[in-house]
């Protein structure tokens, strides 16, 4: 058996082992059990509003112009994926925040932009649904701060001692590729 066959076998076996792991990874990532958005409801003055209506108002008032949901949107304001949980599920308090804004944090009163109380509660229904999504616990606790830290916790910096595995992996991969090229070139010249 020549060296080229050994190298090919050494590359094919790990590749074949990666197939079931990849399938398992995709299955676990996409097999989440997100709730039906029509079942995430909020009541206000005898009316029930669901997350589907709430998504429409979220878009109508262009909330994603400043905020994000599951990391999608703008980053001027905080990610709102878990804002409902941070408000302890208090629909009235969250609707009041939407309507009155938080001027000290840069959020304008949405009442001044035409948002009605019904629209605020519709949006709360959407935010209630957003916190129910299976996001693999992302974002951590969310943040009202725009300083890059999560709820006042200082950001962690990667220390040089914590990246040795990455560096060794890169070196190993480069040596492997370099070895394959050398074996290929030698075989092409007839030296092997």
Secondary structure, DSSP 8 states (H G I E B T S, - for coil): --HHHHHHHHHHHHHHHHHHHHHHHHHHHH------GGG-EEEETTEEEEHHHHHHHHHHTTGGGT-EETTEE-SSS-B-TTHHHHTTT-HHHHHHHHHH-BGGGTB--GGGGT--HHHHHHHHHHHHHHHHS--TT-SSS--S-SSSSBTTB------GGGGHHHHHHHHHHHHHHHHHHHHHHHHHHT--
